[in-house]
Amino acid sequence: MDPALPKQAMAEIVGTFFLTLAALVSGTPFAVALTLAAFVYAIGGISGCNINPAVTVGLVALRRLPLTTGVYYIIAQVLGAIVAFLVLSFTHNLPAVVYTQGTVPAEFLGIGFLVFVVAALSHGFVPDAGSGIAIGSALGAGLLTSKGILNPAVAIAMSLANRALLWPSIVATLVGAAVFALLFQIIAVGGKSDATGPEDKGDDKDKSKDKDKS
């Protein structure tokens, strides 16, 4: 076992714990998206800040994360979400959950926003400095568009809060994550553009002029 795995799993527990708190207490996608953006910077260097079983499935499908590590991550994420539910249950009454699951197609398509950006980041298409902003924005866009949960671990915590299993969100996001991760892989193979931008083209013109002068 990788000696760093226990710390990585703990980071996933903590991150998912706070993400679930944001979802259960705020009831708004904005708080969830901002929490994810913040934790990308906080624990991204430790575990990659998956804090979502669907994201982990997507990264495993892309072979960016070993299967064994993925299993540990998913267990840690579900545990973090359940602990968040238990803490809220013991500290005060849970608020009415406004932010609930979407339809199966909505959850399936909504996770595509997040997985595409995470996949792009893992392939080096997104600068590290902008990773939190990009991933948080992608989740916010997905949540607002789908009106769903887009996180199986959070869905499990919400299932406990609502006393009803929100299985469409759990299944649709896991399947959607794998599908969109593989779709990104197809697009990304040889997908980095060598095209020059306006400034580069200007430089090329200057170089050609210099050659003509010589």
Biotite code that builds the C-alpha atoms (Angstrom):
import biotite.structure as struc

atoms = struc.array([
    struc.Atom([0.000, 0.000, 0.000], chain_id="A", res_id=1, res_name="MET", atom_name="CA", element="C"),
    struc.Atom([1.171, 3.510, -0.804], chain_id="A", res_id=2, res_name="ASP", atom_name="CA", element="C"),
    struc.Atom([2.391, 5.046, 2.499], chain_id="A", res_id=3, res_name="PRO", atom_name="CA", element="C"),
    struc.Atom([0.736, 8.345, 1.518], chain_id="A", res_id=4, res_name="ALA", atom_name="CA", element="C"),
    struc.Atom([-2.696, 6.712, 1.088], chain_id="A", res_id=5, res_name="LEU", atom_name="CA", element="C"),
    struc.Atom([-3.871, 7.094, 4.731], chain_id="A", res_id=6, res_name="PRO", atom_name="CA", element="C"),
    struc.Atom([-3.217, 10.858, 4.610], chain_id="A", res_id=7, res_name="LYS", atom_name="CA", element="C"),
    struc.Atom([-4.870, 11.099, 1.211], chain_id="A", res_id=8, res_name="GLN", atom_name="CA", element="C"),
    struc.Atom([-7.916, 9.217, 2.471], chain_id="A", res_id=9, res_name="ALA", atom_name="CA", element="C"),
    struc.Atom([-8.097, 11.481, 5.532], chain_id="A", res_id=10, res_name="MET", atom_name="CA", element="C"),
    struc.Atom([-7.980, 14.535, 3.266], chain_id="A", res_id=11, res_name="ALA", atom_name="CA", element="C"),
    struc.Atom([-10.891, 13.073, 1.274], chain_id="A", res_id=12, res_name="GLU", atom_name="CA", element="C"),
    struc.Atom([-12.872, 12.472, 4.481], chain_id="A", res_id=13, res_name="ILE", atom_name="CA", element="C"),
    struc.Atom([-12.342, 16.056, 5.655], chain_id="A", res_id=14, res_name="VAL", atom_name="CA", element="C"),
    struc.Atom([-13.072, 17.591, 2.256], chain_id="A", res_id=15, res_name="GLY", atom_name="CA", element="C"),
    struc.Atom([-16.243, 15.575, 1.713], chain_id="A", res_id=16, res_name="THR", atom_name="CA", element="C"),
    struc.Atom([-17.337, 16.329, 5.282], chain_id="A", res_id=17, res_name="PHE", atom_name="CA", element="C"),
    struc.Atom([-17.281, 20.085, 4.664], chain_id="A", res_id=18, res_name="PHE", atom_name="CA", element="C"),
    struc.Atom([-18.743, 19.771, 1.167], chain_id="A", res_id=19, res_name="LEU", atom_name="CA", element="C"),
    struc.Atom([-21.671, 17.789, 2.608], chain_id="A", res_id=20, res_name="THR", atom_name="CA", element="C"),
    struc.Atom([-22.146, 20.336, 5.390], chain_id="A", res_id=21, res_name="LEU", atom_name="CA", element="C"),
    struc.Atom([-22.403, 23.049, 2.746], chain_id="A", res_id=22, res_name="ALA", atom_name="CA", element="C"),
    struc.Atom([-24.980, 21.034, 0.810], chain_id="A", res_id=23, res_name="ALA", atom_name="CA", element="C"),
    struc.Atom([-27.120, 20.109, 3.826], chain_id="A", res_id=24, res_name="LEU", atom_name="CA", element="C"),
    struc.Atom([-27.016, 23.425, 5.673], chain_id="A", res_id=25, res_name="VAL", atom_name="CA", element="C"),
    struc.Atom([-27.085, 25.972, 2.860], chain_id="A", res_id=26, res_name="SER", atom_name="CA", element="C"),
    struc.Atom([-29.377, 24.177, 0.470], chain_id="A", res_id=27, res_name="GLY", atom_name="CA", element="C"),
    struc.Atom([-27.864, 26.164, -2.409], chain_id="A", res_id=28, res_name="THR", atom_name="CA", element="C"),
    struc.Atom([-25.492, 25.128, -5.215], chain_id="A", res_id=29, res_name="PRO", atom_name="CA", element="C"),
    struc.Atom([-23.449, 28.304, -4.758], chain_id="A", res_id=30, res_name="PHE", atom_name="CA", element="C"),
    struc.Atom([-22.191, 27.305, -1.305], chain_id="A", res_id=31, res_name="ALA", atom_name="CA", element="C"),
    struc.Atom([-21.310, 23.831, -2.560], chain_id="A", res_id=32, res_name="VAL", atom_name="CA", element="C"),
    struc.Atom([-19.414, 25.177, -5.577], chain_id="A", res_id=33, res_name="ALA", atom_name="CA", element="C"),
    struc.Atom([-17.480, 27.682, -3.446], chain_id="A", res_id=34, res_name="LEU", atom_name="CA", element="C"),
    struc.Atom([-16.612, 24.987, -0.908], chain_id="A", res_id=35, res_name="THR", atom_name="CA", element="C"),
    struc.Atom([-15.257, 22.734, -3.635], chain_id="A", res_id=36, res_name="LEU", atom_name="CA", element="C"),
    struc.Atom([-13.234, 25.590, -5.139], chain_id="A", res_id=37, res_name="ALA", atom_name="CA", element="C"),
    struc.Atom([-11.680, 26.373, -1.748], chain_id="A", res_id=38, res_name="ALA", atom_name="CA", element="C"),
    struc.Atom([-10.816, 22.754, -0.970], chain_id="A", res_id=39, res_name="PHE", atom_name="CA", element="C"),
    struc.Atom([-9.168, 22.220, -4.346], chain_id="A", res_id=40, res_name="VAL", atom_name="CA", element="C"),
    struc.Atom([-6.516, 24.642, -3.072], chain_id="A", res_id=41, res_name="TYR", atom_name="CA", element="C"),
    struc.Atom([-6.595, 23.297, 0.495], chain_id="A", res_id=42, res_name="ALA", atom_name="CA", element="C"),
    struc.Atom([-6.163, 19.561, -0.140], chain_id="A", res_id=43, res_name="ILE", atom_name="CA", element="C"),
    struc.Atom([-5.565, 19.325, -3.879], chain_id="A", res_id=44, res_name="GLY", atom_name="CA", element="C"),
    struc.Atom([-1.852, 18.859, -3.268], chain_id="A", res_id=45, res_name="GLY", atom_name="CA", element="C"),
    struc.Atom([-2.545, 15.971, -0.874], chain_id="A", res_id=46, res_name="ILE", atom_name="CA", element="C"),
    struc.Atom([-5.242, 13.839, -2.469], chain_id="A", res_id=47, res_name="SER", atom_name="CA", element="C"),
    struc.Atom([-6.205, 15.707, -5.615], chain_id="A", res_id=48, res_name="GLY", atom_name="CA", element="C"),
    struc.Atom([-9.425, 16.810, -3.880], chain_id="A", res_id=49, res_name="CYS", atom_name="CA", element="C"),
    struc.Atom([-11.818, 14.361, -5.514], chain_id="A", res_id=50, res_name="ASN", atom_name="CA", element="C"),
    struc.Atom([-14.337, 14.558, -2.611], chain_id="A", res_id=51, res_name="ILE", atom_name="CA", element="C"),
    struc.Atom([-16.894, 13.013, -4.975], chain_id="A", res_id=52, res_name="ASN", atom_name="CA", element="C"),
    struc.Atom([-17.171, 9.285, -5.849], chain_id="A", res_id=53, res_name="PRO", atom_name="CA", element="C"),
    struc.Atom([-18.239, 10.218, -9.384], chain_id="A", res_id=54, res_name="ALA", atom_name="CA", element="C"),
    struc.Atom([-15.034, 12.214, -9.903], chain_id="A", res_id=55, res_name="VAL", atom_name="CA", element="C"),
    struc.Atom([-13.013, 9.299, -8.551], chain_id="A", res_id=56, res_name="THR", atom_name="CA", element="C"),
    struc.Atom([-14.749, 6.892, -10.942], chain_id="A", res_id=57, res_name="VAL", atom_name="CA", element="C"),
    struc.Atom([-13.990, 9.269, -13.805], chain_id="A", res_id=58, res_name="GLY", atom_name="CA", element="C"),
    struc.Atom([-10.294, 9.467, -12.899], chain_id="A", res_id=59, res_name="LEU", atom_name="CA", element="C"),
    struc.Atom([-10.087, 5.683, -12.564], chain_id="A", res_id=60, res_name="VAL", atom_name="CA", element="C"),
    struc.Atom([-11.705, 5.336, -15.990], chain_id="A", res_id=61, res_name="ALA", atom_name="CA", element="C"),
    struc.Atom([-9.065, 7.731, -17.355], chain_id="A", res_id=62, res_name="LEU", atom_name="CA", element="C"),
    struc.Atom([-6.353, 5.663, -15.627], chain_id="A", res_id=63, res_name="ARG", atom_name="CA", element="C"),
    struc.Atom([-5.273, 8.786, -13.801], chain_id="A", res_id=64, res_name="ARG", atom_name="CA", element="C"),
    struc.Atom([-5.960, 7.095, -10.458], chain_id="A", res_id=65, res_name="LEU", atom_name="CA", element="C"),
    struc.Atom([-5.148, 3.476, -9.507], chain_id="A", res_id=66, res_name="PRO", atom_name="CA", element="C"),
    struc.Atom([-8.196, 1.301, -8.872], chain_id="A", res_id=67, res_name="LEU", atom_name="CA", element="C"),
    struc.Atom([-7.126, 0.450, -5.313], chain_id="A", res_id=68, res_name="THR", atom_name="CA", element="C"),
    struc.Atom([-6.650, 4.118, -4.468], chain_id="A", res_id=69, res_name="THR", atom_name="CA", element="C"),
    struc.Atom([-10.030, 4.867, -6.028], chain_id="A", res_id=70, res_name="GLY", atom_name="CA", element="C"),
    struc.Atom([-11.749, 2.322, -3.796], chain_id="A", res_id=71, res_name="VAL", atom_name="CA", element="C"),
    struc.Atom([-10.141, 3.829, -0.675], chain_id="A", res_id=72, res_name="TYR", atom_name="CA", element="C"),
    struc.Atom([-11.146, 7.303, -1.827], chain_id="A", res_id=73, res_name="TYR", atom_name="CA", element="C"),
    struc.Atom([-14.789, 6.336, -2.359], chain_id="A", res_id=74, res_name="ILE", atom_name="CA", element="C"),
    struc.Atom([-14.978, 4.701, 1.075], chain_id="A", res_id=75, res_name="ILE", atom_name="CA", element="C"),
    struc.Atom([-13.437, 7.827, 2.628], chain_id="A", res_id=76, res_name="ALA", atom_name="CA", element="C"),
    struc.Atom([-15.838, 10.126, 0.769], chain_id="A", res_id=77, res_name="GLN", atom_name="CA", element="C"),
    struc.Atom([-18.935, 8.212, 1.840], chain_id="A", res_id=78, res_name="VAL", atom_name="CA", element="C"),
    struc.Atom([-17.633, 8.131, 5.412], chain_id="A", res_id=79, res_name="LEU", atom_name="CA", element="C"),
    struc.Atom([-17.042, 11.888, 5.389], chain_id="A", res_id=80, res_name="GLY", atom_name="CA", element="C"),
    struc.Atom([-20.562, 12.528, 4.119], chain_id="A", res_id=81, res_name="ALA", atom_name="CA", element="C"),
    struc.Atom([-22.144, 10.268, 6.743], chain_id="A", res_id=82, res_name="ILE", atom_name="CA", element="C"),
    struc.Atom([-20.138, 11.925, 9.537], chain_id="A", res_id=83, res_name="VAL", atom_name="CA", element="C"),
    struc.Atom([-21.371, 15.325, 8.324], chain_id="A", res_id=84, res_name="ALA", atom_name="CA", element="C"),
    struc.Atom([-24.959, 14.086, 8.522], chain_id="A", res_id=85, res_name="PHE", atom_name="CA", element="C"),
    struc.Atom([-24.411, 12.658, 12.018], chain_id="A", res_id=86, res_name="LEU", atom_name="CA", element="C"),
    struc.Atom([-22.780, 15.851, 13.288], chain_id="A", res_id=87, res_name="VAL", atom_name="CA", element="C"),
    struc.Atom([-25.701, 17.933, 12.032], chain_id="A", res_id=88, res_name="LEU", atom_name="CA", element="C"),
    struc.Atom([-28.201, 15.472, 13.466], chain_id="A", res_id=89, res_name="SER", atom_name="CA", element="C"),
    struc.Atom([-26.679, 15.706, 16.944], chain_id="A", res_id=90, res_name="PHE", atom_name="CA", element="C"),
    struc.Atom([-25.981, 19.442, 16.969], chain_id="A", res_id=91, res_name="THR", atom_name="CA", element="C"),
    struc.Atom([-29.336, 20.755, 15.742], chain_id="A", res_id=92, res_name="HIS", atom_name="CA", element="C"),
    struc.Atom([-32.314, 19.832, 13.641], chain_id="A", res_id=93, res_name="ASN", atom_name="CA", element="C"),
    struc.Atom([-31.486, 19.381, 9.980], chain_id="A", res_id=94, res_name="LEU", atom_name="CA", element="C"),
    struc.Atom([-32.930, 22.137, 7.797], chain_id="A", res_id=95, res_name="PRO", atom_name="CA", element="C"),
    struc.Atom([-35.330, 21.333, 5.013], chain_id="A", res_id=96, res_name="ALA", atom_name="CA", element="C"),
    struc.Atom([-33.202, 20.195, 2.088], chain_id="A", res_id=97, res_name="VAL", atom_name="CA", element="C"),
    struc.Atom([-33.999, 22.540, -0.780], chain_id="A", res_id=98, res_name="VAL", atom_name="CA", element="C"),
    struc.Atom([-31.115, 21.374, -2.915], chain_id="A", res_id=99, res_name="TYR", atom_name="CA", element="C"),
    struc.Atom([-32.244, 17.879, -3.973], chain_id="A", res_id=100, res_name="THR", atom_name="CA", element="C"),
    struc.Atom([-31.714, 15.427, -6.783], chain_id="A", res_id=101, res_name="GLN", atom_name="CA", element="C"),
    struc.Atom([-32.592, 16.049, -10.423], chain_id="A", res_id=102, res_name="GLY", atom_name="CA", element="C"),
    struc.Atom([-33.952, 13.612, -12.961], chain_id="A", res_id=103, res_name="THR", atom_name="CA", element="C"),
    struc.Atom([-31.775, 10.722, -14.145], chain_id="A", res_id=104, res_name="VAL", atom_name="CA", element="C"),
    struc.Atom([-30.911, 12.426, -17.480], chain_id="A", res_id=105, res_name="PRO", atom_name="CA", element="C"),
    struc.Atom([-30.186, 15.704, -15.664], chain_id="A", res_id=106, res_name="ALA", atom_name="CA", element="C"),
    struc.Atom([-27.836, 14.061, -13.155], chain_id="A", res_id=107, res_name="GLU", atom_name="CA", element="C"),
    struc.Atom([-26.175, 12.082, -15.959], chain_id="A", res_id=108, res_name="PHE", atom_name="CA", element="C"),
    struc.Atom([-25.531, 15.168, -18.089], chain_id="A", res_id=109, res_name="LEU", atom_name="CA", element="C"),
    struc.Atom([-24.817, 17.499, -15.169], chain_id="A", res_id=110, res_name="GLY", atom_name="CA", element="C"),
    struc.Atom([-21.835, 15.494, -13.964], chain_id="A", res_id=111, res_name="ILE", atom_name="CA", element="C"),
    struc.Atom([-20.321, 16.026, -17.403], chain_id="A", res_id=112, res_name="GLY", atom_name="CA", element="C"),
    struc.Atom([-19.596, 19.676, -16.544], chain_id="A", res_id=113, res_name="PHE", atom_name="CA", element="C"),
    struc.Atom([-17.440, 18.656, -13.601], chain_id="A", res_id=114, res_name="LEU", atom_name="CA", element="C"),
    struc.Atom([-15.793, 15.550, -15.036], chain_id="A", res_id=115, res_name="VAL", atom_name="CA", element="C"),
    struc.Atom([-14.745, 17.295, -18.245], chain_id="A", res_id=116, res_name="PHE", atom_name="CA", element="C"),
    struc.Atom([-12.951, 20.037, -16.305], chain_id="A", res_id=117, res_name="VAL", atom_name="CA", element="C"),
    struc.Atom([-11.366, 17.583, -13.852], chain_id="A", res_id=118, res_name="VAL", atom_name="CA", element="C"),
    struc.Atom([-10.175, 15.478, -16.795], chain_id="A", res_id=119, res_name="ALA", atom_name="CA", element="C"),
    struc.Atom([-8.782, 18.568, -18.512], chain_id="A", res_id=120, res_name="ALA", atom_name="CA", element="C"),
    struc.Atom([-6.908, 19.485, -15.332], chain_id="A", res_id=121, res_name="LEU", atom_name="CA", element="C"),
    struc.Atom([-5.489, 15.965, -14.997], chain_id="A", res_id=122, res_name="SER", atom_name="CA", element="C"),
    struc.Atom([-4.214, 16.180, -18.591], chain_id="A", res_id=123, res_name="HIS", atom_name="CA", element="C"),
    struc.Atom([-2.530, 19.533, -17.993], chain_id="A", res_id=124, res_name="GLY", atom_name="CA", element="C"),
    struc.Atom([-4.978, 21.612, -20.025], chain_id="A", res_id=125, res_name="PHE", atom_name="CA", element="C"),
    struc.Atom([-5.842, 23.816, -17.017], chain_id="A", res_id=126, res_name="VAL", atom_name="CA", element="C"),
    struc.Atom([-3.146, 25.803, -15.144], chain_id="A", res_id=127, res_name="PRO", atom_name="CA", element="C"),
    struc.Atom([-2.787, 24.751, -11.494], chain_id="A", res_id=128, res_name="ASP", atom_name="CA", element="C"),
    struc.Atom([-3.327, 28.330, -10.323], chain_id="A", res_id=129, res_name="ALA", atom_name="CA", element="C"),
    struc.Atom([-6.803, 28.346, -11.832], chain_id="A", res_id=130, res_name="GLY", atom_name="CA", element="C"),
    struc.Atom([-7.769, 24.807, -10.868], chain_id="A", res_id=131, res_name="SER", atom_name="CA", element="C"),
    struc.Atom([-10.033, 25.720, -7.952], chain_id="A", res_id=132, res_name="GLY", atom_name="CA", element="C"),
    struc.Atom([-11.845, 28.411, -9.919], chain_id="A", res_id=133, res_name="ILE", atom_name="CA", element="C"),
    struc.Atom([-12.315, 26.116, -12.916], chain_id="A", res_id=134, res_name="ALA", atom_name="CA", element="C"),
    struc.Atom([-13.548, 23.126, -10.931], chain_id="A", res_id=135, res_name="ILE", atom_name="CA", element="C"),
    struc.Atom([-15.785, 25.170, -8.630], chain_id="A", res_id=136, res_name="GLY", atom_name="CA", element="C"),
    struc.Atom([-17.302, 26.943, -11.633], chain_id="A", res_id=137, res_name="SER", atom_name="CA", element="C"),
    struc.Atom([-17.875, 23.641, -13.417], chain_id="A", res_id=138, res_name="ALA", atom_name="CA", element="C"),
    struc.Atom([-19.688, 22.182, -10.416], chain_id="A", res_id=139, res_name="LEU", atom_name="CA", element="C"),
    struc.Atom([-21.768, 25.335, -9.994], chain_id="A", res_id=140, res_name="GLY", atom_name="CA", element="C"),
    struc.Atom([-22.754, 25.258, -13.659], chain_id="A", res_id=141, res_name="ALA", atom_name="CA", element="C"),
    struc.Atom([-23.617, 21.578, -13.450], chain_id="A", res_id=142, res_name="GLY", atom_name="CA", element="C"),
    struc.Atom([-25.710, 22.005, -10.299], chain_id="A", res_id=143, res_name="LEU", atom_name="CA", element="C"),
    struc.Atom([-27.622, 24.997, -11.624], chain_id="A", res_id=144, res_name="LEU", atom_name="CA", element="C"),
    struc.Atom([-28.243, 23.330, -14.977], chain_id="A", res_id=145, res_name="THR", atom_name="CA", element="C"),
    struc.Atom([-29.247, 19.908, -13.674], chain_id="A", res_id=146, res_name="SER", atom_name="CA", element="C"),
    struc.Atom([-30.895, 21.077, -10.447], chain_id="A", res_id=147, res_name="LYS", atom_name="CA", element="C"),
    struc.Atom([-29.382, 17.939, -9.001], chain_id="A", res_id=148, res_name="GLY", atom_name="CA", element="C"),
    struc.Atom([-26.790, 16.720, -6.497], chain_id="A", res_id=149, res_name="ILE", atom_name="CA", element="C"),
    struc.Atom([-23.985, 15.420, -8.743], chain_id="A", res_id=150, res_name="LEU", atom_name="CA", element="C"),
    struc.Atom([-22.234, 13.703, -5.846], chain_id="A", res_id=151, res_name="ASN", atom_name="CA", element="C"),
    struc.Atom([-23.111, 10.155, -4.706], chain_id="A", res_id=152, res_name="PRO", atom_name="CA", element="C"),
    struc.Atom([-21.587, 10.705, -1.247], chain_id="A", res_id=153, res_name="ALA", atom_name="CA", element="C"),
    struc.Atom([-23.678, 13.836, -0.666], chain_id="A", res_id=154, res_name="VAL", atom_name="CA", element="C"),
    struc.Atom([-26.679, 11.978, -2.088], chain_id="A", res_id=155, res_name="ALA", atom_name="CA", element="C"),
    struc.Atom([-26.216, 9.269, 0.547], chain_id="A", res_id=156, res_name="ILE", atom_name="CA", element="C"),
    struc.Atom([-26.144, 11.900, 3.317], chain_id="A", res_id=157, res_name="ALA", atom_name="CA", element="C"),
    struc.Atom([-29.264, 13.521, 1.851], chain_id="A", res_id=158, res_name="MET", atom_name="CA", element="C"),
    struc.Atom([-30.900, 10.099, 1.663], chain_id="A", res_id=159, res_name="SER", atom_name="CA", element="C"),
    struc.Atom([-30.345, 9.746, 5.410], chain_id="A", res_id=160, res_name="LEU", atom_name="CA", element="C"),
    struc.Atom([-31.725, 13.247, 5.982], chain_id="A", res_id=161, res_name="ALA", atom_name="CA", element="C"),
    struc.Atom([-34.790, 12.616, 3.817], chain_id="A", res_id=162, res_name="ASN", atom_name="CA", element="C"),
    struc.Atom([-35.144, 8.979, 4.924], chain_id="A", res_id=163, res_name="ARG", atom_name="CA", element="C"),
    struc.Atom([-35.420, 7.922, 1.305], chain_id="A", res_id=164, res_name="ALA", atom_name="CA", element="C"),
    struc.Atom([-32.662, 6.563, -0.935], chain_id="A", res_id=165, res_name="LEU", atom_name="CA", element="C"),
    struc.Atom([-31.849, 8.999, -3.723], chain_id="A", res_id=166, res_name="LEU", atom_name="CA", element="C"),
    struc.Atom([-30.634, 6.197, -5.996], chain_id="A", res_id=167, res_name="TRP", atom_name="CA", element="C"),
    struc.Atom([-31.176, 8.010, -9.351], chain_id="A", res_id=168, res_name="PRO", atom_name="CA", element="C"),
    struc.Atom([-28.557, 10.596, -8.409], chain_id="A", res_id=169, res_name="SER", atom_name="CA", element="C"),
    struc.Atom([-26.115, 7.966, -7.182], chain_id="A", res_id=170, res_name="ILE", atom_name="CA", element="C"),
    struc.Atom([-26.361, 5.700, -10.232], chain_id="A", res_id=171, res_name="VAL", atom_name="CA", element="C"),
    struc.Atom([-26.721, 8.403, -12.903], chain_id="A", res_id=172, res_name="ALA", atom_name="CA", element="C"),
    struc.Atom([-23.688, 10.389, -11.734], chain_id="A", res_id=173, res_name="THR", atom_name="CA", element="C"),
    struc.Atom([-21.426, 7.334, -11.465], chain_id="A", res_id=174, res_name="LEU", atom_name="CA", element="C"),
    struc.Atom([-22.343, 6.136, -14.944], chain_id="A", res_id=175, res_name="VAL", atom_name="CA", element="C"),
    struc.Atom([-22.198, 9.662, -16.354], chain_id="A", res_id=176, res_name="GLY", atom_name="CA", element="C"),
    struc.Atom([-18.746, 10.249, -14.866], chain_id="A", res_id=177, res_name="ALA", atom_name="CA", element="C"),
    struc.Atom([-17.321, 7.155, -16.562], chain_id="A", res_id=178, res_name="ALA", atom_name="CA", element="C"),
    struc.Atom([-18.956, 7.998, -19.892], chain_id="A", res_id=179, res_name="VAL", atom_name="CA", element="C"),
    struc.Atom([-17.831, 11.632, -19.981], chain_id="A", res_id=180, res_name="PHE", atom_name="CA", element="C"),
    struc.Atom([-14.333, 10.755, -18.778], chain_id="A", res_id=181, res_name="ALA", atom_name="CA", element="C"),
    struc.Atom([-13.930, 8.326, -21.665], chain_id="A", res_id=182, res_name="LEU", atom_name="CA", element="C"),
    struc.Atom([-15.432, 10.862, -24.061], chain_id="A", res_id=183, res_name="LEU", atom_name="CA", element="C"),
    struc.Atom([-12.861, 13.412, -22.927], chain_id="A", res_id=184, res_name="PHE", atom_name="CA", element="C"),
    struc.Atom([-10.123, 10.835, -23.408], chain_id="A", res_id=185, res_name="GLN", atom_name="CA", element="C"),
    struc.Atom([-11.215, 10.357, -27.035], chain_id="A", res_id=186, res_name="ILE", atom_name="CA", element="C"),
    struc.Atom([-11.214, 14.108, -27.640], chain_id="A", res_id=187, res_name="ILE", atom_name="CA", element="C"),
    struc.Atom([-7.980, 14.773, -25.759], chain_id="A", res_id=188, res_name="ALA", atom_name="CA", element="C"),
    struc.Atom([-5.809, 12.251, -27.601], chain_id="A", res_id=189, res_name="VAL", atom_name="CA", element="C"),
    struc.Atom([-3.721, 14.478, -29.819], chain_id="A", res_id=190, res_name="GLY", atom_name="CA", element="C"),
    struc.Atom([-6.095, 17.298, -28.975], chain_id="A", res_id=191, res_name="GLY", atom_name="CA", element="C"),
    struc.Atom([-3.621, 19.953, -27.822], chain_id="A", res_id=192, res_name="LYS", atom_name="CA", element="C"),
    struc.Atom([-3.642, 22.586, -30.506], chain_id="A", res_id=193, res_name="SER", atom_name="CA", element="C"),
    struc.Atom([-0.428, 23.759, -32.121], chain_id="A", res_id=194, res_name="ASP", atom_name="CA", element="C"),
    struc.Atom([-2.237, 26.726, -33.675], chain_id="A", res_id=195, res_name="ALA", atom_name="CA", element="C"),
    struc.Atom([-0.667, 30.094, -32.943], chain_id="A", res_id=196, res_name="THR", atom_name="CA", element="C"),
    struc.Atom([-2.563, 32.980, -31.411], chain_id="A", res_id=197, res_name="GLY", atom_name="CA", element="C"),
    struc.Atom([-2.691, 36.531, -32.756], chain_id="A", res_id=198, res_name="PRO", atom_name="CA", element="C"),
    struc.Atom([0.455, 37.545, -30.862], chain_id="A", res_id=199, res_name="GLU", atom_name="CA", element="C"),
    struc.Atom([2.409, 34.547, -32.145], chain_id="A", res_id=200, res_name="ASP", atom_name="CA", element="C"),
    struc.Atom([1.297, 35.258, -35.686], chain_id="A", res_id=201, res_name="LYS", atom_name="CA", element="C"),
    struc.Atom([2.481, 38.816, -35.288], chain_id="A", res_id=202, res_name="GLY", atom_name="CA", element="C"),
    struc.Atom([5.851, 37.558, -34.117], chain_id="A", res_id=203, res_name="ASP", atom_name="CA", element="C"),
    struc.Atom([6.036, 35.256, -37.121], chain_id="A", res_id=204, res_name="ASP", atom_name="CA", element="C"),
    struc.Atom([5.378, 38.210, -39.441], chain_id="A", res_id=205, res_name="LYS", atom_name="CA", element="C"),
    struc.Atom([8.134, 40.181, -37.756], chain_id="A", res_id=206, res_name="ASP", atom_name="CA", element="C"),
    struc.Atom([10.524, 37.263, -38.169], chain_id="A", res_id=207, res_name="LYS", atom_name="CA", element="C"),
    struc.Atom([9.637, 36.930, -41.869], chain_id="A", res_id=208, res_name="SER", atom_name="CA", element="C"),
    struc.Atom([10.269, 40.667, -42.352], chain_id="A", res_id=209, res_name="LYS", atom_name="CA", element="C"),
    struc.Atom([13.658, 40.343, -40.704], chain_id="A", res_id=210, res_name="ASP", atom_name="CA", element="C"),
    struc.Atom([14.518, 37.476, -43.024], chain_id="A", res_id=211, res_name="LYS", atom_name="CA", element="C"),
    struc.Atom([13.487, 39.555, -46.067], chain_id="A", res_id=212, res_name="ASP", atom_name="CA", element="C"),
    struc.Atom([15.697, 42.442, -44.890], chain_id="A", res_id=213, res_name="LYS", atom_name="CA", element="C"),
    struc.Atom([18.647, 40.146, -44.533], chain_id="A", res_id=214, res_name="SER", atom_name="CA", element="C"),
])
